[in-house]
């Protein structure tokens, strides 16, 4: 339900600096919802011209950022459940808690309905209520699957999907957590070579007992995007590693992406679509990449504008410079009989680190892809200092507040 706690004109289209909430706005916030701390957040680092809709905005918080923020100032510092987000008209925003870390940085993803340069929304906290009471929807409702890969246990077996589709994965190989990935925690998907069989990497089961999950992944075809961050370690040289896809052996490639890490830094890749042999792929030239460096990759399958029976692909590197080409013989990506795999499948595991894996049935614009990449750098979102409001005791008149 809408709660008119910040009666403002929409500011999304204005490139404004971070501003403070007015006394009246903050008083309304505390009176209506019982959230007594607030900080305005601004997408001042968005450089595109497109209006992004339902865009997941990355929010990082830690002691002193926003200025004046402290975990100890929350009602529920152990869990952070009293923290939420609203737009500038007071409507609750859907969000996902990626990581909660009272000793350092906590990470949220907030679904902001409209994003341009200067869009503003508000982080609120210190309440007996939960932030989810403002909006309990899933921040990734438009996605088939989102895996933050922030599991901290060594050899963790369950890899959580943050959507409501429950595409949780199972790690079938030795794995190792990494506290500081591209965005929060990440995971080394495989620490050893295990080229025998299909059981390696992270497997999302899509068998007969998982018909609902299979329907979600099958439904991606024919136009969709698979995105992820990856980082290759030193002194690991193996051929044609399965990084992401539905490749179920050489005779059932379906769709996916392989990297070759045989000779030093990467350059060759394979892009698969439906076929009957391992050779049914394209090997486009891509940018040279260095070891122990994070890169963001967006693999986009889309229909050929001149012939909708054929497919093309784009591969964006770090939010820009897409490699664009036709799939093998223009064949559409397909749905295999196997699982969806992250860092595995096809008997060739990927031994590097991965972070923030996403699947979505859409063809993103260049502005969308770049905005997703830019968020990792920390300059996409600016925050104002924390402002405070306190309730005057019940026997006194009205609701009072003060500004720190």
ABEGO torsion letter per residue (X at the ends): XBBBABBBBBAAABBBBBBBBBAAAAAAAAAAAGBABBBBBBBAABABABBBBGBBBBBBBBBGOBBGBBAAABABAAAGAABBBBBAAGBBBBBBBABBBAABBBBBBBBBABBBBGBBBBBBBGBABBAAAABABBAAAABABBBAGABABBGBABBBBABAAGBBBBBABBBBBBABBABEBBBBABABBBABEABBEBBBBABAAAAAAAAAAAAAOABBBBBBBBBBBBGBBBBGBBABEABBEAABAGBEBBBBAABEBBABBBBBBBBABAABBBBBBBBBBBBGBBBBBBBBBBBBAABAABBBBBBBBGGBGBBBBBBBGGBBBBBBABBBBBGBEGGBBBABBBBGBBBBBBBBBAAAAAAAAAAAAGAABBBBBBBBBBBBBAABBEBBBBBX
